[in-house]
């Protein structure tokens, strides 16, 4: 990562990068294993892997509840925050 300052100002993940970089250079361990939490925070900020996994898990449970309630004859609608119609 360069300076962290782009056309529209500071990158949203730059503070996480600074934390990771500070830990990395101050680490006494050659493997830098003590910096793995800071690294995970930075990568989560960039890619949202954990957030996406959680949303998918919630959607799976929601679909299961919808199918179960549809089979029982009760009304249950899937609510989508993205504007898509639930099935």
PyMOL Python script that loads the backbone (N, CA, C, O; Angstrom):
from pymol import cmd

cmd.read_pdbstr("""\
ATOM      1  N   UNK A   1       0.858  -1.170   0.000  1.00  0.00           N
ATOM      2  CA  UNK A   1       0.000   0.000   0.000  1.00  0.00           C
ATOM      3  C   UNK A   1       0.901   1.228   0.000  1.00  0.00           C
ATOM      4  O   UNK A   1       1.921   1.269   0.687  1.00  0.00           O
ATOM      5  N   UNK A   2       0.520   2.192  -0.755  1.00  0.00           N
ATOM      6  CA  UNK A   2       1.307   3.415  -0.854  1.00  0.00           C
ATOM      7  C   UNK A   2       1.002   4.319   0.333  1.00  0.00           C
ATOM      8  O   UNK A   2       1.016   3.859   1.474  1.00  0.00           O
ATOM      9  N   UNK A   3       0.736   5.565   0.091  1.00  0.00           N
ATOM     10  CA  UNK A   3       0.543   6.526   1.170  1.00  0.00           C
ATOM     11  C   UNK A   3      -0.800   6.366   1.860  1.00  0.00           C
ATOM     12  O   UNK A   3      -0.960   6.791   3.005  1.00  0.00           O
ATOM     13  N   UNK A   4      -1.779   5.754   1.176  1.00  0.00           N
ATOM     14  CA  UNK A   4      -3.103   5.616   1.757  1.00  0.00           C
ATOM     15  C   UNK A   4      -3.996   6.782   1.451  1.00  0.00           C
ATOM     16  O   UNK A   4      -5.168   6.786   1.828  1.00  0.00           O
ATOM     17  N   UNK A   5      -3.467   7.767   0.777  1.00  0.00           N
ATOM     18  CA  UNK A   5      -4.258   8.942   0.424  1.00  0.00           C
ATOM     19  C   UNK A   5      -4.473   8.925  -1.078  1.00  0.00           C
ATOM     20  O   UNK A   5      -3.520   8.959  -1.856  1.00  0.00           O
ATOM     21  N   UNK A   6      -5.729   8.874  -1.472  1.00  0.00           N
ATOM     22  CA  UNK A   6      -6.065   8.830  -2.880  1.00  0.00           C
ATOM     23  C   UNK A   6      -6.748  10.101  -3.326  1.00  0.00           C
ATOM     24  O   UNK A   6      -6.677  11.136  -2.664  1.00  0.00           O
ATOM     25  N   UNK A   7      -7.407  10.001  -4.457  1.00  0.00           N
ATOM     26  CA  UNK A   7      -8.091  11.134  -5.062  1.00  0.00           C
ATOM     27  C   UNK A   7      -9.186  11.683  -4.158  1.00  0.00           C
ATOM     28  O   UNK A   7      -9.383  12.896  -4.083  1.00  0.00           O
ATOM     29  N   UNK A   8      -9.897  10.796  -3.474  1.00  0.00           N
ATOM     30  CA  UNK A   8     -11.017  11.214  -2.618  1.00  0.00           C
ATOM     31  C   UNK A   8     -10.644  11.234  -1.140  1.00  0.00           C
ATOM     32  O   UNK A   8     -11.535  11.225  -0.290  1.00  0.00           O
ATOM     33  N   UNK A   9      -9.394  11.259  -0.818  1.00  0.00           N
ATOM     34  CA  UNK A   9      -8.978  11.314   0.579  1.00  0.00           C
ATOM     35  C   UNK A   9      -8.359  10.011   1.035  1.00  0.00           C
ATOM     36  O   UNK A   9      -7.875   9.221   0.224  1.00  0.00           O
ATOM     37  N   UNK A  10      -8.378   9.794   2.332  1.00  0.00           N
ATOM     38  CA  UNK A  10      -7.765   8.611   2.915  1.00  0.00           C
ATOM     39  C   UNK A  10      -8.593   7.368   2.629  1.00  0.00           C
ATOM     40  O   UNK A  10      -9.820   7.398   2.720  1.00  0.00           O
ATOM     41  N   UNK A  11      -7.934   6.297   2.291  1.00  0.00           N
ATOM     42  CA  UNK A  11      -8.570   5.016   2.049  1.00  0.00           C
ATOM     43  C   UNK A  11      -9.203   4.516   3.342  1.00  0.00           C
ATOM     44  O   UNK A  11      -8.648   4.728   4.420  1.00  0.00           O
ATOM     45  N   UNK A  12     -10.348   3.861   3.251  1.00  0.00           N
ATOM     46  CA  UNK A  12     -11.056   3.409   4.451  1.00  0.00           C
ATOM     47  C   UNK A  12     -10.275   2.341   5.218  1.00  0.00           C
ATOM     48  O   UNK A  12     -10.461   2.195   6.427  1.00  0.00           O
ATOM     49  N   UNK A  13      -9.410   1.596   4.537  1.00  0.00           N
ATOM     50  CA  UNK A  13      -8.654   0.526   5.179  1.00  0.00           C
ATOM     51  C   UNK A  13      -7.259   0.954   5.618  1.00  0.00           C
ATOM     52  O   UNK A  13      -6.521   0.158   6.198  1.00  0.00           O
ATOM     53  N   UNK A  14      -6.898   2.179   5.352  1.00  0.00           N
ATOM     54  CA  UNK A  14      -5.555   2.636   5.671  1.00  0.00           C
ATOM     55  C   UNK A  14      -5.233   2.558   7.159  1.00  0.00           C
ATOM     56  O   UNK A  14      -4.108   2.190   7.495  1.00  0.00           O
ATOM     57  N   UNK A  15      -6.153   2.882   8.077  1.00  0.00           N
ATOM     58  CA  UNK A  15      -5.827   2.725   9.511  1.00  0.00           C
ATOM     59  C   UNK A  15      -5.506   1.275   9.887  1.00  0.00           C
ATOM     60  O   UNK A  15      -4.642   1.028  10.729  1.00  0.00           O
ATOM     61  N   UNK A  16      -6.204   0.316   9.261  1.00  0.00           N
ATOM     62  CA  UNK A  16      -5.905  -1.094   9.524  1.00  0.00           C
ATOM     63  C   UNK A  16      -4.526  -1.468   8.987  1.00  0.00           C
ATOM     64  O   UNK A  16      -3.792  -2.236   9.610  1.00  0.00           O
ATOM     65  N   UNK A  17      -4.185  -0.916   7.822  1.00  0.00           N
ATOM     66  CA  UNK A  17      -2.858  -1.155   7.250  1.00  0.00           C
ATOM     67  C   UNK A  17      -1.773  -0.591   8.159  1.00  0.00           C
ATOM     68  O   UNK A  17      -0.744  -1.233   8.368  1.00  0.00           O
ATOM     69  N   UNK A  18      -1.992   0.594   8.694  1.00  0.00           N
ATOM     70  CA  UNK A  18      -1.008   1.194   9.593  1.00  0.00           C
ATOM     71  C   UNK A  18      -0.808   0.346  10.841  1.00  0.00           C
ATOM     72  O   UNK A  18       0.321   0.157  11.294  1.00  0.00           O
ATOM     73  N   UNK A  19      -1.906  -0.166  11.398  1.00  0.00           N
ATOM     74  CA  UNK A  19      -1.804  -1.033  12.578  1.00  0.00           C
ATOM     75  C   UNK A  19      -1.001  -2.287  12.262  1.00  0.00           C
ATOM     76  O   UNK A  19      -0.130  -2.693  13.032  1.00  0.00           O
ATOM     77  N   UNK A  20      -1.304  -2.893  11.121  1.00  0.00           N
ATOM     78  CA  UNK A  20      -0.587  -4.105  10.719  1.00  0.00           C
ATOM     79  C   UNK A  20       0.893  -3.803  10.468  1.00  0.00           C
ATOM     80  O   UNK A  20       1.765  -4.558  10.899  1.00  0.00           O
ATOM     81  N   UNK A  21       1.165  -2.727   9.786  1.00  0.00           N
ATOM     82  CA  UNK A  21       2.547  -2.355   9.482  1.00  0.00           C
ATOM     83  C   UNK A  21       3.339  -2.073  10.758  1.00  0.00           C
ATOM     84  O   UNK A  21       4.494  -2.482  10.883  1.00  0.00           O
ATOM     85  N   UNK A  22       2.721  -1.384  11.688  1.00  0.00           N
ATOM     86  CA  UNK A  22       3.388  -1.077  12.958  1.00  0.00           C
ATOM     87  C   UNK A  22       3.700  -2.372  13.712  1.00  0.00           C
ATOM     88  O   UNK A  22       4.793  -2.531  14.256  1.00  0.00           O
ATOM     89  N   UNK A  23       2.746  -3.285  13.743  1.00  0.00           N
ATOM     90  CA  UNK A  23       2.960  -4.567  14.419  1.00  0.00           C
ATOM     91  C   UNK A  23       4.060  -5.359  13.712  1.00  0.00           C
ATOM     92  O   UNK A  23       4.924  -5.947  14.363  1.00  0.00           O
ATOM     93  N   UNK A  24       4.024  -5.372  12.388  1.00  0.00           N
ATOM     94  CA  UNK A  24       4.978  -6.145  11.602  1.00  0.00           C
ATOM     95  C   UNK A  24       6.419  -5.695  11.862  1.00  0.00           C
ATOM     96  O   UNK A  24       7.307  -6.525  12.054  1.00  0.00           O
ATOM     97  N   UNK A  25       6.642  -4.393  11.866  1.00  0.00           N
ATOM     98  CA  UNK A  25       7.999  -3.897  12.032  1.00  0.00           C
ATOM     99  C   UNK A  25       8.469  -3.901  13.482  1.00  0.00           C
ATOM    100  O   UNK A  25       9.672  -3.867  13.741  1.00  0.00           O
ATOM    101  N   UNK A  26       7.540  -3.943  14.422  1.00  0.00           N
ATOM    102  CA  UNK A  26       7.952  -3.992  15.820  1.00  0.00           C
ATOM    103  C   UNK A  26       7.992  -5.418  16.369  1.00  0.00           C
ATOM    104  O   UNK A  26       8.362  -5.628  17.524  1.00  0.00           O
ATOM    105  N   UNK A  27       7.616  -6.391  15.553  1.00  0.00           N
ATOM    106  CA  UNK A  27       7.564  -7.782  15.990  1.00  0.00           C
ATOM    107  C   UNK A  27       8.966  -8.362  16.146  1.00  0.00           C
ATOM    108  O   UNK A  27       9.837  -8.156  15.301  1.00  0.00           O
ATOM    109  N   UNK A  28       9.164  -9.077  17.222  1.00  0.00           N
ATOM    110  CA  UNK A  28      10.446  -9.746  17.456  1.00  0.00           C
ATOM    111  C   UNK A  28      10.468 -11.125  16.788  1.00  0.00           C
ATOM    112  O   UNK A  28      11.536 -11.666  16.498  1.00  0.00           O
ATOM    113  N   UNK A  29       9.292 -11.678  16.551  1.00  0.00           N
ATOM    114  CA  UNK A  29       9.148 -12.996  15.940  1.00  0.00           C
ATOM    115  C   UNK A  29       9.399 -12.904  14.435  1.00  0.00           C
ATOM    116  O   UNK A  29       8.836 -12.035  13.770  1.00  0.00           O
ATOM    117  N   UNK A  30      10.230 -13.783  13.897  1.00  0.00           N
ATOM    118  CA  UNK A  30      10.556 -13.735  12.467  1.00  0.00           C
ATOM    119  C   UNK A  30       9.360 -14.124  11.596  1.00  0.00           C
ATOM    120  O   UNK A  30       9.284 -13.705  10.441  1.00  0.00           O
ATOM    121  N   UNK A  31       8.423 -14.920  12.128  1.00  0.00           N
ATOM    122  CA  UNK A  31       7.244 -15.326  11.349  1.00  0.00           C
ATOM    123  C   UNK A  31       6.125 -14.297  11.443  1.00  0.00           C
ATOM    124  O   UNK A  31       5.158 -14.365  10.684  1.00  0.00           O
ATOM    125  N   UNK A  32       6.241 -13.357  12.354  1.00  0.00           N
ATOM    126  CA  UNK A  32       5.247 -12.302  12.566  1.00  0.00           C
ATOM    127  C   UNK A  32       3.861 -12.870  12.872  1.00  0.00           C
ATOM    128  O   UNK A  32       2.844 -12.288  12.497  1.00  0.00           O
ATOM    129  N   UNK A  33       3.838 -14.015  13.558  1.00  0.00           N
ATOM    130  CA  UNK A  33       2.569 -14.657  13.879  1.00  0.00           C
ATOM    131  C   UNK A  33       1.756 -13.844  14.892  1.00  0.00           C
ATOM    132  O   UNK A  33       0.535 -13.984  14.956  1.00  0.00           O
ATOM    133  N   UNK A  34       2.414 -13.010  15.670  1.00  0.00           N
ATOM    134  CA  UNK A  34       1.693 -12.183  16.629  1.00  0.00           C
ATOM    135  C   UNK A  34       0.905 -11.073  15.937  1.00  0.00           C
ATOM    136  O   UNK A  34       0.072 -10.422  16.568  1.00  0.00           O
ATOM    137  N   UNK A  35       1.155 -10.853  14.658  1.00  0.00           N
ATOM    138  CA  UNK A  35       0.451  -9.805  13.904  1.00  0.00           C
ATOM    139  C   UNK A  35      -0.737 -10.345  13.115  1.00  0.00           C
ATOM    140  O   UNK A  35      -1.364  -9.595  12.367  1.00  0.00           O
ATOM    141  N   UNK A  36      -1.058 -11.614  13.264  1.00  0.00           N
ATOM    142  CA  UNK A  36      -2.141 -12.183  12.465  1.00  0.00           C
ATOM    143  C   UNK A  36      -3.505 -11.519  12.732  1.00  0.00           C
ATOM    144  O   UNK A  36      -4.278 -11.374  11.785  1.00  0.00           O
ATOM    145  N   UNK A  37      -3.843 -11.109  13.966  1.00  0.00           N
ATOM    146  CA  UNK A  37      -5.130 -10.402  14.133  1.00  0.00           C
ATOM    147  C   UNK A  37      -5.187  -9.079  13.362  1.00  0.00           C
ATOM    148  O   UNK A  37      -6.214  -8.749  12.769  1.00  0.00           O
ATOM    149  N   UNK A  38      -4.094  -8.332  13.372  1.00  0.00           N
ATOM    150  CA  UNK A  38      -4.063  -7.068  12.629  1.00  0.00           C
ATOM    151  C   UNK A  38      -4.142  -7.322  11.132  1.00  0.00           C
ATOM    152  O   UNK A  38      -4.789  -6.569  10.405  1.00  0.00           O
ATOM    153  N   UNK A  39      -3.485  -8.381  10.671  1.00  0.00           N
ATOM    154  CA  UNK A  39      -3.533  -8.746   9.250  1.00  0.00           C
ATOM    155  C   UNK A  39      -4.944  -9.150   8.852  1.00  0.00           C
ATOM    156  O   UNK A  39      -5.428  -8.750   7.793  1.00  0.00           O
ATOM    157  N   UNK A  40      -5.615  -9.947   9.698  1.00  0.00           N
ATOM    158  CA  UNK A  40      -6.994 -10.363   9.419  1.00  0.00           C
ATOM    159  C   UNK A  40      -7.931  -9.159   9.354  1.00  0.00           C
ATOM    160  O   UNK A  40      -8.807  -9.098   8.491  1.00  0.00           O
ATOM    161  N   UNK A  41      -7.751  -8.214  10.254  1.00  0.00           N
ATOM    162  CA  UNK A  41      -8.577  -7.004  10.230  1.00  0.00           C
ATOM    163  C   UNK A  41      -8.399  -6.234   8.929  1.00  0.00           C
ATOM    164  O   UNK A  41      -9.369  -5.763   8.336  1.00  0.00           O
ATOM    165  N   UNK A  42      -7.155  -6.113   8.494  1.00  0.00           N
ATOM    166  CA  UNK A  42      -6.865  -5.390   7.249  1.00  0.00           C
ATOM    167  C   UNK A  42      -7.480  -6.110   6.046  1.00  0.00           C
ATOM    168  O   UNK A  42      -8.107  -5.478   5.196  1.00  0.00           O
ATOM    169  N   UNK A  43      -7.299  -7.421   5.977  1.00  0.00           N
ATOM    170  CA  UNK A  43      -7.853  -8.175   4.852  1.00  0.00           C
ATOM    171  C   UNK A  43      -9.376  -8.181   4.876  1.00  0.00           C
ATOM    172  O   UNK A  43     -10.007  -8.159   3.819  1.00  0.00           O
ATOM    173  N   UNK A  44      -9.976  -8.210   6.061  1.00  0.00           N
ATOM    174  CA  UNK A  44     -11.441  -8.138   6.155  1.00  0.00           C
ATOM    175  C   UNK A  44     -11.937  -6.792   5.662  1.00  0.00           C
ATOM    176  O   UNK A  44     -12.966  -6.717   4.990  1.00  0.00           O
ATOM    177  N   UNK A  45     -11.224  -5.740   5.986  1.00  0.00           N
ATOM    178  CA  UNK A  45     -11.601  -4.412   5.505  1.00  0.00           C
ATOM    179  C   UNK A  45     -11.537  -4.350   3.985  1.00  0.00           C
ATOM    180  O   UNK A  45     -12.397  -3.736   3.354  1.00  0.00           O
ATOM    181  N   UNK A  46     -10.534  -4.974   3.397  1.00  0.00           N
ATOM    182  CA  UNK A  46     -10.388  -4.954   1.942  1.00  0.00           C
ATOM    183  C   UNK A  46     -11.425  -5.812   1.224  1.00  0.00           C
ATOM    184  O   UNK A  46     -12.024  -5.373   0.242  1.00  0.00           O
ATOM    185  N   UNK A  47     -11.639  -7.042   1.717  1.00  0.00           N
ATOM    186  CA  UNK A  47     -12.387  -8.034   0.950  1.00  0.00           C
ATOM    187  C   UNK A  47     -13.721  -8.457   1.557  1.00  0.00           C
ATOM    188  O   UNK A  47     -14.559  -9.016   0.849  1.00  0.00           O
ATOM    189  N   UNK A  48     -13.943  -8.209   2.837  1.00  0.00           N
ATOM    190  CA  UNK A  48     -15.210  -8.528   3.520  1.00  0.00           C
ATOM    191  C   UNK A  48     -15.545 -10.018   3.502  1.00  0.00           C
ATOM    192  O   UNK A  48     -16.715 -10.386   3.395  1.00  0.00           O
ATOM    193  N   UNK A  49     -14.529 -10.882   3.606  1.00  0.00           N
ATOM    194  CA  UNK A  49     -14.769 -12.321   3.558  1.00  0.00           C
ATOM    195  C   UNK A  49     -15.699 -12.790   4.675  1.00  0.00           C
ATOM    196  O   UNK A  49     -16.636 -13.547   4.423  1.00  0.00           O
ATOM    197  N   UNK A  50     -15.449 -12.351   5.896  1.00  0.00           N
ATOM    198  CA  UNK A  50     -16.259 -12.785   7.036  1.00  0.00           C
ATOM    199  C   UNK A  50     -17.676 -12.233   6.945  1.00  0.00           C
ATOM    200  O   UNK A  50     -18.639 -12.933   7.258  1.00  0.00           O
ATOM    201  N   UNK A  51     -17.803 -10.989   6.520  1.00  0.00           N
ATOM    202  CA  UNK A  51     -19.121 -10.383   6.378  1.00  0.00           C
ATOM    203  C   UNK A  51     -19.946 -11.125   5.332  1.00  0.00           C
ATOM    204  O   UNK A  51     -21.124 -11.404   5.557  1.00  0.00           O
ATOM    205  N   UNK A  52     -19.345 -11.443   4.204  1.00  0.00           N
ATOM    206  CA  UNK A  52     -20.042 -12.152   3.136  1.00  0.00           C
ATOM    207  C   UNK A  52     -20.462 -13.538   3.600  1.00  0.00           C
ATOM    208  O   UNK A  52     -21.577 -13.975   3.313  1.00  0.00           O
ATOM    209  N   UNK A  53     -19.582 -14.237   4.314  1.00  0.00           N
ATOM    210  CA  UNK A  53     -19.909 -15.565   4.829  1.00  0.00           C
ATOM    211  C   UNK A  53     -21.085 -15.497   5.802  1.00  0.00           C
ATOM    212  O   UNK A  53     -21.961 -16.363   5.782  1.00  0.00           O
ATOM    213  N   UNK A  54     -21.105 -14.478   6.647  1.00  0.00           N
ATOM    214  CA  UNK A  54     -22.207 -14.338   7.606  1.00  0.00           C
ATOM    215  C   UNK A  54     -23.527 -14.036   6.896  1.00  0.00           C
ATOM    216  O   UNK A  54     -24.565 -14.593   7.254  1.00  0.00           O
ATOM    217  N   UNK A  55     -23.493 -13.169   5.904  1.00  0.00           N
ATOM    218  CA  UNK A  55     -24.706 -12.847   5.146  1.00  0.00           C
ATOM    219  C   UNK A  55     -25.228 -14.091   4.438  1.00  0.00           C
ATOM    220  O   UNK A  55     -26.435 -14.334   4.425  1.00  0.00           O
ATOM    221  N   UNK A  56     -24.337 -14.877   3.853  1.00  0.00           N
ATOM    222  CA  UNK A  56     -24.767 -16.109   3.174  1.00  0.00           C
ATOM    223  C   UNK A  56     -25.375 -17.099   4.154  1.00  0.00           C
ATOM    224  O   UNK A  56     -26.360 -17.762   3.828  1.00  0.00           O
ATOM    225  N   UNK A  57     -24.804 -17.210   5.347  1.00  0.00           N
ATOM    226  CA  UNK A  57     -25.363 -18.114   6.360  1.00  0.00           C
ATOM    227  C   UNK A  57     -26.755 -17.657   6.782  1.00  0.00           C
ATOM    228  O   UNK A  57     -27.656 -18.479   6.950  1.00  0.00           O
ATOM    229  N   UNK A  58     -26.931 -16.357   6.954  1.00  0.00           N
ATOM    230  CA  UNK A  58     -28.243 -15.816   7.331  1.00  0.00           C
ATOM    231  C   UNK A  58     -29.245 -16.060   6.213  1.00  0.00           C
ATOM    232  O   UNK A  58     -30.386 -16.435   6.483  1.00  0.00           O
ATOM    233  N   UNK A  59     -28.841 -15.855   4.962  1.00  0.00           N
ATOM    234  CA  UNK A  59     -29.739 -16.081   3.835  1.00  0.00           C
ATOM    235  C   UNK A  59     -30.130 -17.548   3.722  1.00  0.00           C
ATOM    236  O   UNK A  59     -31.269 -17.857   3.373  1.00  0.00           O
ATOM    237  N   UNK A  60     -29.208 -18.450   4.009  1.00  0.00           N
ATOM    238  CA  UNK A  60     -29.514 -19.883   3.966  1.00  0.00           C
ATOM    239  C   UNK A  60     -30.577 -20.239   4.994  1.00  0.00           C
ATOM    240  O   UNK A  60     -31.529 -20.955   4.685  1.00  0.00           O
ATOM    241  N   UNK A  61     -30.417 -19.745   6.205  1.00  0.00           N
ATOM    242  CA  UNK A  61     -31.406 -20.011   7.258  1.00  0.00           C
ATOM    243  C   UNK A  61     -32.748 -19.381   6.884  1.00  0.00           C
ATOM    244  O   UNK A  61     -33.800 -19.974   7.119  1.00  0.00           O
ATOM    245  N   UNK A  62     -32.712 -18.200   6.313  1.00  0.00           N
ATOM    246  CA  UNK A  62     -33.939 -17.526   5.897  1.00  0.00           C
ATOM    247  C   UNK A  62     -34.671 -18.353   4.838  1.00  0.00           C
ATOM    248  O   UNK A  62     -35.891 -18.508   4.902  1.00  0.00           O
ATOM    249  N   UNK A  63     -33.937 -18.877   3.879  1.00  0.00           N
ATOM    250  CA  UNK A  63     -34.565 -19.706   2.835  1.00  0.00           C
ATOM    251  C   UNK A  63     -35.122 -21.001   3.408  1.00  0.00           C
ATOM    252  O   UNK A  63     -36.186 -21.459   2.990  1.00  0.00           O
ATOM    253  N   UNK A  64     -34.408 -21.593   4.363  1.00  0.00           N
ATOM    254  CA  UNK A  64     -34.901 -22.808   5.008  1.00  0.00           C
ATOM    255  C   UNK A  64     -36.192 -22.523   5.778  1.00  0.00           C
ATOM    256  O   UNK A  64     -37.142 -23.303   5.712  1.00  0.00           O
ATOM    257  N   UNK A  65     -36.222 -21.412   6.502  1.00  0.00           N
ATOM    258  CA  UNK A  65     -37.436 -21.039   7.231  1.00  0.00           C
ATOM    259  C   UNK A  65     -38.593 -20.781   6.274  1.00  0.00           C
ATOM    260  O   UNK A  65     -39.732 -21.148   6.562  1.00  0.00           O
ATOM    261  N   UNK A  66     -38.304 -20.150   5.136  1.00  0.00           N
ATOM    262  CA  UNK A  66     -39.336 -19.884   4.136  1.00  0.00           C
ATOM    263  C   UNK A  66     -39.901 -21.191   3.598  1.00  0.00           C
ATOM    264  O   UNK A  66     -41.118 -21.346   3.499  1.00  0.00           O
ATOM    265  N   UNK A  67     -39.024 -22.136   3.248  1.00  0.00           N
ATOM    266  CA  UNK A  67     -39.483 -23.421   2.709  1.00  0.00           C
ATOM    267  C   UNK A  67     -40.282 -24.196   3.755  1.00  0.00           C
ATOM    268  O   UNK A  67     -41.298 -24.812   3.432  1.00  0.00           O
ATOM    269  N   UNK A  68     -39.827 -24.168   5.003  1.00  0.00           N
ATOM    270  CA  UNK A  68     -40.525 -24.888   6.071  1.00  0.00           C
ATOM    271  C   UNK A  68     -41.908 -24.282   6.311  1.00  0.00           C
ATOM    272  O   UNK A  68     -42.896 -25.006   6.430  1.00  0.00           O
ATOM    273  N   UNK A  69     -41.972 -22.960   6.380  1.00  0.00           N
ATOM    274  CA  UNK A  69     -43.257 -22.305   6.618  1.00  0.00           C
ATOM    275  C   UNK A  69     -44.194 -22.441   5.429  1.00  0.00           C
ATOM    276  O   UNK A  69     -45.409 -22.526   5.608  1.00  0.00           O
ATOM    277  N   UNK A  70     -43.651 -22.463   4.222  1.00  0.00           N
ATOM    278  CA  UNK A  70     -44.487 -22.658   3.034  1.00  0.00           C
ATOM    279  C   UNK A  70     -45.084 -24.059   3.042  1.00  0.00           C
ATOM    280  O   UNK A  70     -46.240 -24.245   2.661  1.00  0.00           O
ATOM    281  N   UNK A  71     -44.300 -25.045   3.473  1.00  0.00           N
ATOM    282  CA  UNK A  71     -44.791 -26.412   3.552  1.00  0.00           C
ATOM    283  C   UNK A  71     -45.872 -26.545   4.627  1.00  0.00           C
ATOM    284  O   UNK A  71     -46.791 -27.352   4.483  1.00  0.00           O
ATOM    285  N   UNK A  72     -45.769 -25.758   5.700  1.00  0.00           N
ATOM    286  CA  UNK A  72     -46.763 -25.795   6.779  1.00  0.00           C
ATOM    287  C   UNK A  72     -47.992 -24.952   6.473  1.00  0.00           C
ATOM    288  O   UNK A  72     -48.995 -25.036   7.181  1.00  0.00           O
ATOM    289  N   UNK A  73     -47.922 -24.148   5.432  1.00  0.00           N
ATOM    290  CA  UNK A  73     -49.064 -23.318   5.057  1.00  0.00           C
ATOM    291  C   UNK A  73     -49.094 -21.967   5.744  1.00  0.00           C
ATOM    292  O   UNK A  73     -50.083 -21.245   5.612  1.00  0.00           O
ATOM    293  N   UNK A  74     -48.054 -21.597   6.470  1.00  0.00           N
ATOM    294  CA  UNK A  74     -48.012 -20.281   7.109  1.00  0.00           C
ATOM    295  C   UNK A  74     -47.361 -19.281   6.175  1.00  0.00           C
ATOM    296  O   UNK A  74     -46.600 -19.653   5.282  1.00  0.00           O
ATOM    297  N   UNK A  75     -47.661 -18.016   6.385  1.00  0.00           N
ATOM    298  CA  UNK A  75     -47.126 -16.964   5.534  1.00  0.00           C
ATOM    299  C   UNK A  75     -45.800 -16.480   6.086  1.00  0.00           C
ATOM    300  O   UNK A  75     -45.720 -16.020   7.225  1.00  0.00           O
ATOM    301  N   UNK A  76     -44.764 -16.585   5.278  1.00  0.00           N
ATOM    302  CA  UNK A  76     -43.436 -16.114   5.659  1.00  0.00           C
ATOM    303  C   UNK A  76     -42.789 -15.549   4.412  1.00  0.00           C
ATOM    304  O   UNK A  76     -42.629 -16.256   3.417  1.00  0.00           O
ATOM    305  N   UNK A  77     -42.420 -14.295   4.458  1.00  0.00           N
ATOM    306  CA  UNK A  77     -41.824 -13.657   3.284  1.00  0.00           C
ATOM    307  C   UNK A  77     -40.348 -13.408   3.526  1.00  0.00           C
ATOM    308  O   UNK A  77     -39.926 -13.061   4.629  1.00  0.00           O
ATOM    309  N   UNK A  78     -39.584 -13.592   2.478  1.00  0.00           N
ATOM    310  CA  UNK A  78     -38.164 -13.275   2.538  1.00  0.00           C
ATOM    311  C   UNK A  78     -38.011 -11.795   2.255  1.00  0.00           C
ATOM    312  O   UNK A  78     -38.489 -11.292   1.238  1.00  0.00           O
ATOM    313  N   UNK A  79     -37.343 -11.103   3.160  1.00  0.00           N
ATOM    314  CA  UNK A  79     -37.117  -9.660   2.995  1.00  0.00           C
ATOM    315  C   UNK A  79     -35.690  -9.471   2.520  1.00  0.00           C
ATOM    316  O   UNK A  79     -34.743  -9.964   3.133  1.00  0.00           O
ATOM    317  N   UNK A  80     -35.552  -8.754   1.424  1.00  0.00           N
ATOM    318  CA  UNK A  80     -34.242  -8.481   0.871  1.00  0.00           C
ATOM    319  C   UNK A  80     -33.931  -7.015   1.035  1.00  0.00           C
ATOM    320  O   UNK A  80     -34.759  -6.162   0.716  1.00  0.00           O
ATOM    321  N   UNK A  81     -32.753  -6.712   1.527  1.00  0.00           N
ATOM    322  CA  UNK A  81     -32.340  -5.329   1.689  1.00  0.00           C
ATOM    323  C   UNK A  81     -31.746  -4.751   0.411  1.00  0.00           C
ATOM    324  O   UNK A  81     -31.498  -3.548   0.319  1.00  0.00           O
ATOM    325  N   UNK A  82     -31.517  -5.626  -0.582  1.00  0.00           N
ATOM    326  CA  UNK A  82     -30.909  -5.157  -1.828  1.00  0.00           C
ATOM    327  C   UNK A  82     -31.956  -4.731  -2.835  1.00  0.00           C
ATOM    328  O   UNK A  82     -31.602  -4.271  -3.921  1.00  0.00           O
ATOM    329  N   UNK A  83     -33.236  -4.867  -2.514  1.00  0.00           N
ATOM    330  CA  UNK A  83     -34.292  -4.456  -3.431  1.00  0.00           C
ATOM    331  C   UNK A  83     -34.812  -5.577  -4.302  1.00  0.00           C
ATOM    332  O   UNK A  83     -35.740  -5.374  -5.084  1.00  0.00           O
ATOM    333  N   UNK A  84     -34.218  -6.780  -4.177  1.00  0.00           N
ATOM    334  CA  UNK A  84     -34.703  -7.904  -4.952  1.00  0.00           C
ATOM    335  C   UNK A  84     -35.980  -8.444  -4.325  1.00  0.00           C
ATOM    336  O   UNK A  84     -36.189  -8.332  -3.117  1.00  0.00           O
ATOM    337  N   UNK A  85     -36.821  -9.026  -5.152  1.00  0.00           N
ATOM    338  CA  UNK A  85     -38.048  -9.639  -4.659  1.00  0.00           C
ATOM    339  C   UNK A  85     -37.715 -11.002  -4.076  1.00  0.00           C
ATOM    340  O   UNK A  85     -36.966 -11.767  -4.684  1.00  0.00           O
ATOM    341  N   UNK A  86     -38.258 -11.316  -2.914  1.00  0.00           N
ATOM    342  CA  UNK A  86     -38.061 -12.629  -2.307  1.00  0.00           C
ATOM    343  C   UNK A  86     -38.876 -13.659  -3.024  1.00  0.00           C
ATOM    344  O   UNK A  86     -39.944 -13.354  -3.555  1.00  0.00           O
ATOM    345  N   UNK A  87     -38.383 -14.894  -3.049  1.00  0.00           N
ATOM    346  CA  UNK A  87     -39.101 -15.951  -3.757  1.00  0.00           C
ATOM    347  C   UNK A  87     -39.849 -16.848  -2.806  1.00  0.00           C
ATOM    348  O   UNK A  87     -40.510 -17.793  -3.240  1.00  0.00           O
TER     349      UNK A  87
END
""", "prot")
cmd.dss("prot")
cmd.show_as("cartoon", "prot")
cmd.util.cbc("prot")
cmd.orient("prot")
